Amino acid sequence: MRSASGSCGATVGDNIGVGCRASRVVGLDLDVEDDGQAVLADLAARLCQPWPDTLTVATPSGGRHLYFAAPDGSTIGSFSGARSPLGPGIDVRGPGLRSGGYLIGPGSVVGGIPYAIVRDEPVRALPRWIADRLQHHPGRKTA
């Protein structure tokens, strides 16, 4: 395939989707509007836990995506807005029960602004203090 720029490969405007189920990734989407970074920092402080050290991507809106390896044998769904067990401003994208969620990956460009890696660390295991709040429990609705 020839791209709009004339070279072989992806066309202009193509972006990267990270399928959470296929990659066994849990993504925390820290929104700017409800200050997801401050909400997560406050939760960590209340639980005497450090800020999670993992691959982190800046989003075009100024938010952050934190990437984690999903715990073996767990079911973590996707949550948005007021349904998020982590608090307002923290959307969760998980492998789910069936199809799972997805994240727009680093290197993608939306509105002329790239999703860019700001913390180039290995994808770490989802910290237990976060996983405990996200695990599927009978009766809890997940997307």
GICORJO-V210705 format. One record per backbone hydrogen bond with DSSP energy under -1.0 kcal/mol. CO is the residue of the C=O (numbers start at 1). NH is the residue of the N-H. E is the energy in kcal/mol with one decimal. If there is no record, write none. Layout:
BEGIN
co=CO nh=NH e=E
co=CO nh=NH e=E
END
This chain:
BEGIN
co=1 nh=9 e=-2.0
co=3 nh=6 e=-2.0
co=7 nh=3 e=-3.3
co=11 nh=14 e=-2.1
co=16 nh=105 e=-3.0
co=18 nh=103 e=-1.7
co=19 nh=23 e=-2.1
co=20 nh=25 e=-1.6
co=24 nh=70 e=-2.9
co=26 nh=68 e=-2.0
co=27 nh=93 e=-2.8
co=28 nh=66 e=-2.5
co=29 nh=91 e=-2.4
co=30 nh=64 e=-1.6
co=31 nh=36 e=-3.0
co=32 nh=35 e=-1.4
co=35 nh=39 e=-2.1
co=36 nh=40 e=-2.5
co=37 nh=41 e=-2.3
co=38 nh=42 e=-2.5
co=39 nh=43 e=-2.3
co=40 nh=44 e=-2.6
co=41 nh=45 e=-2.3
co=42 nh=46 e=-2.6
co=43 nh=47 e=-1.6
co=44 nh=49 e=-3.2
co=45 nh=48 e=-1.3
co=55 nh=67 e=-2.4
co=56 nh=118 e=-2.6
co=56 nh=119 e=-1.8
co=57 nh=65 e=-2.6
co=58 nh=116 e=-1.5
co=59 nh=62 e=-2.0
co=63 nh=59 e=-2.0
co=64 nh=30 e=-3.1
co=65 nh=57 e=-2.5
co=66 nh=28 e=-2.5
co=68 nh=26 e=-2.7
co=69 nh=126 e=-2.1
co=71 nh=74 e=-1.4
co=75 nh=136 e=-1.9
co=76 nh=96 e=-3.2
co=78 nh=143 e=-2.0
co=79 nh=92 e=-2.7
co=80 nh=83 e=-1.7
co=81 nh=84 e=-1.8
co=84 nh=87 e=-1.1
co=87 nh=90 e=-1.4
co=89 nh=31 e=-2.6
co=91 nh=29 e=-3.3
co=92 nh=79 e=-1.7
co=93 nh=27 e=-3.3
co=94 nh=101 e=-2.9
co=101 nh=20 e=-2.4
co=103 nh=18 e=-3.2
co=105 nh=108 e=-1.8
co=108 nh=115 e=-2.8
co=110 nh=113 e=-1.7
co=113 nh=110 e=-2.4
co=115 nh=107 e=-3.0
co=116 nh=58 e=-3.4
co=119 nh=56 e=-1.9
co=119 nh=121 e=-1.8
co=124 nh=69 e=-2.9
co=127 nh=130 e=-1.4
co=127 nh=131 e=-2.9
co=128 nh=132 e=-2.8
co=130 nh=133 e=-1.1
co=131 nh=134 e=-1.1
co=131 nh=135 e=-1.9
co=137 nh=140 e=-2.4
END
